[in-house]
Amino acid sequence: MKKLAKFLAKSAKDGKQILVIGHPHADPDAIGSIVALREILEELGFKVDSGVPTGIDRLAREVLTSLGGGGITVDPPLDADMVIVVDTSSLDQLEDYEEKMKQTKAKVIIIDHHRPNSETRKAASIYWVDEDASSTAELVLQLANELKTDLSPKTASLLLAGIITDTGHFRLANESTFRAVNKLLEMGADYKKTLDSVQIPEDPSKRVAMLKAAQRAELHKSHGRWIIFSEIGAFESDAASLFVKIGADVALAGGKDGDEVRISARSRRGVVSETHLHLGKLMSKIAENLNGTGGGHAGAAAMTVEGNLDEVKETTLRELKKMLKPK
């Protein structure tokens, strides 16, 4: 972080053009981080563009509508000297932008809180990844503090929304999370308004999907741990989280879209510390072997790969069971 702060402070004098970009279907953590970085960089004197490939997810749209903070361009032009990529574990996730960055020779900077990715590390000029951080928003706030930049109350609220959603409303928070929240409140973040912004009416189709996921659930057991796998056409992460809430030690929800197979995984608190489980490593390992992308945290991860859903399921369950061996 200190290396990045020094680099930015020095480069600001050169009139560099920067593009700040997040992953496709950006969530509140990605959006808040993009807006905050844009504000930090503009205060330093950079010319800044910001955006995401494809678009932003429904919750992030609700947050932006409620809290403000426009300027997020969908599929922004890559006309920059530097590209700062946030909340993205692998450049593969950026789809066409990965190749565009290679063609323009733009300097790539990564700020992320997922499991480190060796290929992305090689492609980056500066690689700042802290897997212990519960959100990318916390890292951006650290950078703002290092550069002695106060964020506007609106931007502080957007970062707070990212922290709330990425920690599951503080269920996955740690001590540094609450220190970050306190700092954002001191900057003027509106806690009540932010909390309201991340509460959206339940999608009726999601209710149906959860019921179908429950109907199709398969129960497995390994090393005394209960595993649930269910096939679902959408809302994979929600289904996996639901199964953990009702008793699964580890839950996998998978779906197929054309030639692509998507799987989201979640684990119950305590399983990671008591076993060799790391879902981010699991998803990354399988994705590397199946021409896809994957990664995440020890207790929450996802992957998108090519293949047959049943075959991917069997491979995932086999490797998962190995990781559930007690420490």
N, C-alpha and C positions, 0 to 999 in steps of 0.2 A: 504493500500500500504506500509506504513512504517513497519507494522508487517511482511509483506511478505519479504521486503528488509532485515530486521534484521534476519529473519529466514534463508534466503538464504546465507547471509554473514556468519552466524555461521555454517550452514550445509556444506558449501564448504570445510571446513577443514576435514570433515569425509570421503571424497572420495565417496560420494553418486552417484549412477547412476540415471539419470533423462531421462524420455521420455516426449518430448513436442509434443502434438497432437492437431489437430483441427478437425472440423466437416467434414463429408463426402462431396464430391464435393466442396472442399474448395475454397473460393473466394480469391481475392487479399488481403483483410483485414486479413483473417486467415493465409494465406501463409506468408505475411509480418511479422505478429506477431510471427509466429513460427520461422522464420529465425532470427529475431532480438533477441528473447529470447534465442535461441541456442547460438548466439554470446555472449550475456551477461553472460550466465551460463558458457560457456567455459572459458571466461576471469576470472571468479571467481574461476575456477579450477575444475568444475564438469565434469564428463563424460556424454555426451549428445547424445541421439538419437532423431530423429524427424520424423514426418510423419503424414499421415491422413488415415482414413479408406476409402476404395473404390477408391478414386482418387481426382483430382482437376478439377475445371471447366475450360471451354475453355479460359475465360478471364485471369484467373490466369496462365494458361500455356503460354499464349502470353506474360504476364508480366515477367515471369521467363525467357523466351527465350530472351526477349529484354534486361532485366536488369541484368540477371544472378542470382545466388543464389540457387544452387542445393542442394542436400542432403535431399530432401523431399521424404521419402520412403512411398510407398503405402502399407498399411496394415503392419506396422512395428511390430516386435516382442515385446511383453510386458514383457521385462526383466529389470525391473527398481525398485529402491527403492521408487521413487516418479514419479507421472504423473502430469504434468501441462497441463490442458485442456484450450484452448483459443477459444474465439469467439463462444462459444457453450452454449446455455441457459439451456439445459437439457441433462443429461447424456444419456437419451434414444436415443438421436440423434446419439450417437456413435455406435449404433447397438451392435455387439458382444463384443466390448471393455468394455462396462459397466459391463458385467458379468466377463470378464477377470480381471478387476481391483478388483472386489470383491474377486476373487479366489486367487490373488497374495497378497492381503492385502497391496498393495502399497498405500502410502500416496497420497491423491488427492488434488490438488490445482486448483482452478478455477479463470480464469481472463476473464471477459466478460463485455459487455456493453448493453446487452438486459435486459428485465424485469426479476427480480430475481425469481428463482424457488425454492420453499420450500424444495422439495425432494432432489434436487441437493445440496442445502445448507447443509442439514443434512449429506450427503455423503462426503462432503469436509472437510479436515482438515483446510484449509485456503480458504476463499471464498471472492474474491474481485470483486464485480460487481458494476459498476457505470453506471446507465441508462442514466445519463446526458451526458456521453461521446458519441461523434458521431461515434467512431470507437474503436475497441480493440487496434488498432495501437497506438492511443493516450495514452492508459493506459500503454502499454509496454514502450513507450518513457518516461513516468513519472517514471517507475521503473528504467530505465537506468539512468535517471538523479539522482534519489535518491541514486543509487549505484555508482554514479560518473563514469559511463561507457560511453565512446564515441563510437558511432557506426561507422562502415565503411561507406563511401559514397554509396556503392552499397546497403547495408542494409538500410540506411536512405532513399534511393530511393524506396525500396520495401515498407517501412512503408508509405511513401508518396503516393504510388499507392493505398494502402489500405484506406487511408484517402480520397483520391479523389473519389474512387468508392463508398465507403460507405456513403459519403455525397452527392451523386448524382452530382459530380463535383461542390461541395461547396454550392449547393442549401439548404442543411440541416445543414450547418456549423454554429458554434457559436464562441464566442470570444476565447475559449480555443482551438478550432480547428486551428485558424490562428496562435496562439502562438506556437502550436505544429509544424505547417508547417514552421514557421520561424526558430525554433530550428533545424529542419531536414535540412533546406537549409544551416544553419551554419555548420552542420556536413558534408556538401558536397553533399547532394541530388541534382540530376540533374533534375530540374523541367521540362524542355522541353522534355528531353528523357522520363521521367516518364509519362508525359501527352500523348506523342505519343504512349507509350506502352499500354495505356488503351483504345486506339481507334482501334477497330478491324473492318474489313469489315463486313457489315451487311450480316447475313445469309439469303439466299433467302427463306428458309423454314420459317424463322421468319416473313418475310413480309406476306407470305400466312396465317400464323397463326394469325397475327394481323387483317388481313382482315376478316377472318372467325370469330374471336372474336367480331368484330364490327357487323357482320351480325347476330350473335346470342345474342347480348346484350339485356338485359331486364332492363327497367327503372322503378325504384320505388321512392317513396317520403315519407319522414317522418320528422316531425317537421320543415318543410320548406327546408329540405336538399335532394338533388338528389343523389340517389344510383344506381349504375349500377352493375348488375351481368351478367357474361358471362361464358359459358362453352368453354373450350379450352383444347387441348390435350398436350400442352407444352407451355413454355414461359409464365406461369401464372403471374409472377411478372411484366414482360414487358407489358402484356395486362392491368393489373390493373393500372400501371403507365400511360399508354397511355390514359385510360379513365379519369384519374384525370387531365391530361394535356388538354383534350378537354372540360372539364367543370364539371365532376362529383365531388360531395363533398366527396363521398366514393365510391371506386370501389373494387369489388370482382371478381376474376377470378378463376374458379375451373375446375378440371379435374379428371378423374378416371383412375387408372392403376390397373387392377385386382380387388382385394378387398380393395384397398386403394383409398381414396379421398384426393386430394390436393387442398388447397385453399390459394391464396395469396391475401392480402388486402392492400390498400393504401388509404390515405386521403389527401385532399387538405389542404395546409397550412392555419392555422387559425381555422379549424374545431375543433381540439383537445382543443384549449384554450377556445373556445366559448361553448363547450358542455361537456358532461361526457364521451366522446369517448376515449377509449384506446384500440387500436387494439390488442396489445400484450396480455392484460388481456382477451379480447374477444376470441382470438385464444386459449389461454391457458385453459380457462374455458371449452370451447366446447371440446377440445382435451382430457381433463381429463375425461369427461363423455362418450367419444367415443373410448376409448382404443387407443389413439394416442398421438402424441407430437405436441406442438404448443407454440408459443410465439413470441416475437419481441418487437418493439417499439410502442409508442403511435400512431404514424402515419404510420407505416409500419410493417406488421407481416405476419405470415404464419402458416399453420398447415397441418399435415398429419394424417388422422384418418381412421378408418374402418367404412364402412357403404354404404348406397345408396346415390348417389350424390344429388338427388332431396330432400331427407330427410335432409341431411346435409345442403344443401342450405337454406331450410326453417327455420331450427333451427338457422343458422347463421344470416339470415336476421331478424328474430324475436328478437334475443338478441341484434343485432346491432341497431335496431330502438329504443330500450329502452335506449341505451347509447347516442343517439343523442338528448336527452332532453336538452334544453339550461340550462346553469348554472344560 
